[in-house]
Structures are given as C-alpha cells and as structure tokens.
Amino acid sequence: MEILNNNIYWCDLPKYSNTILYKRRPCIVISNDIQNKGSKTVNVIPITSNLKRVNLPCHVMIDTGHECGMAKAEQILTINRENVKWHIKSLDWQEVKEVKCALLTQIGIIW
C-alpha cells in the first residue's frame, strides 16, 4: 500500500502508557513521502473523538469522513508501516495548513 504525507489512515497504535493514544484509530501521516516510500517506519499524529481542550494550539479539528475528531500534535508517534491498515482520506489544504501550524507550535518553532 502506498502511504502518503497529509493523508489519514486507520492505524494500529501500540500501548506505551495510559496517557498516550493507542489501539486502532485514524492517524495523519506527517512523515515525508521519500521516507514513506523507503522506510519501515512512518510518523503519525493520532486523531481522537474525545474533543476536550480543543482550544490548545497543538490540537486541530479534522473531518475524518465519518465523524469529526481532534488531531493531537503533541502525541507524534513513529510506528511500523505494517501498522498502517487502510486509507481514509486526504487532508484538504486548510487542514494541512492547520496541522503544520500545530506541529510547528508543538516543537517550539512558532508560538
């Protein structure tokens, strides 16, 4: 399966702790397409249906195609590409802009 940047996929996330999102859930692929093509790992941002604290600068509302969710840029994960199960949708340009802004905020490049 081709895995592309700025696309949402169902992914199986391992359990690291109770404070990090896990289990099968939609995720946004944020790794670049060169890495996505040649690497055994993929960088993702998990999406949750729990809409608490939507006002945080690292949280982005995302339409997953069947419900609205919240991408949590503070929970960037590296997962095995085998854990990426199937494609949901591509982000629209506004969602891409908001996700990239949330990422830059999370890692301290902008505030």
C-alpha positions as CSV (number, residue, x, y, z in Angstrom):
1,M,0.0,0.0,0.0
2,E,1.2,3.5,-0.8
3,I,1.4,5.7,2.3
4,L,1.4,9.4,1.6
5,N,2.0,12.5,3.7
6,N,-1.0,14.6,4.6
7,N,-3.4,11.6,4.4
8,I,-5.4,9.9,7.1
9,Y,-5.2,6.1,7.6
10,W,-6.5,3.7,10.1
11,C,-3.5,2.6,12.2
12,D,-2.9,0.1,14.9
13,L,-1.1,2.1,17.7
14,P,0.8,0.2,20.4
15,K,0.1,0.9,24.0
16,Y,3.0,2.9,25.5
17,S,1.1,4.3,28.5
18,N,-2.4,5.3,29.6
19,T,-1.7,8.9,28.6
20,I,-0.7,8.2,25.0
21,L,-3.4,7.3,22.5
22,Y,-3.4,3.7,21.4
23,K,-5.5,1.0,19.7
24,R,-6.8,1.2,16.1
25,R,-7.6,4.8,15.3
26,P,-7.3,7.3,12.5
27,C,-4.0,9.0,12.1
28,I,-2.5,11.7,9.9
29,V,0.8,10.7,8.2
30,I,3.3,13.5,8.7
31,S,6.5,11.8,7.5
32,N,7.7,12.9,4.1
33,D,6.9,10.8,1.0
34,I,10.5,9.8,0.4
35,Q,10.7,8.3,3.9
36,N,7.2,6.8,3.5
37,K,8.3,5.0,0.3
38,G,11.6,3.6,1.6
39,S,11.4,3.3,5.3
40,K,9.9,0.6,7.6
41,T,8.5,3.3,9.8
42,V,6.0,6.1,9.5
43,N,5.5,9.3,11.6
44,V,1.8,9.9,12.5
45,I,-0.4,12.1,14.6
46,P,-3.3,10.2,16.2
47,I,-6.8,11.5,16.0
48,T,-9.2,11.2,18.9
49,S,-13.0,11.5,19.1
50,N,-12.6,13.0,22.6
51,L,-13.0,16.7,22.0
52,K,-11.8,18.0,25.3
53,R,-9.3,21.0,25.2
54,V,-9.9,21.8,21.5
55,N,-8.6,25.3,22.2
56,L,-5.0,24.1,22.7
57,P,-2.6,25.3,19.9
58,C,-1.4,21.8,19.2
59,H,-5.0,20.4,18.7
60,V,-6.6,20.5,15.2
61,M,-10.2,19.6,14.4
62,I,-10.3,17.1,11.5
63,D,-13.2,15.7,9.5
64,T,-12.3,12.0,9.1
65,G,-15.1,11.4,6.6
66,H,-17.5,9.8,9.1
67,E,-17.1,12.0,12.2
68,C,-15.1,15.0,13.4
69,G,-12.1,14.3,15.5
70,M,-9.2,16.1,17.0
71,A,-5.6,15.6,15.9
72,K,-3.2,15.8,18.8
73,A,0.1,17.1,17.6
74,E,1.7,16.7,21.0
75,Q,1.4,12.9,20.5
76,I,3.6,12.4,17.4
77,L,4.4,8.7,17.1
78,T,6.7,6.6,14.9
79,I,5.0,3.3,14.0
80,N,5.9,0.3,11.8
81,R,4.4,0.7,8.4
82,E,2.7,-2.7,8.8
83,N,0.5,-0.9,11.5
84,V,-0.9,1.4,8.8
85,K,-4.0,-0.5,7.7
86,W,-6.1,1.4,5.2
87,H,-6.6,4.8,3.7
88,I,-9.4,7.1,4.9
89,K,-9.0,10.4,3.0
90,S,-6.5,13.1,2.0
91,L,-6.5,16.3,4.1
92,D,-7.8,19.4,2.3
93,W,-5.5,22.4,2.1
94,Q,-7.0,24.2,5.1
95,E,-6.5,21.0,7.3
96,V,-2.9,20.7,6.0
97,K,-2.2,24.3,7.0
98,E,-3.7,23.8,10.5
99,V,-1.8,20.5,11.1
100,K,1.5,22.0,10.0
101,C,1.0,25.1,12.2
102,A,0.1,22.8,15.2
103,L,3.3,20.8,14.6
104,L,5.5,23.9,14.4
105,T,3.9,25.1,17.6
106,Q,4.4,21.8,19.4
107,I,8.1,21.6,18.6
108,G,8.6,25.3,19.5
109,I,9.4,26.8,16.1
110,I,6.4,29.1,16.3
111,W,4.2,30.2,19.2
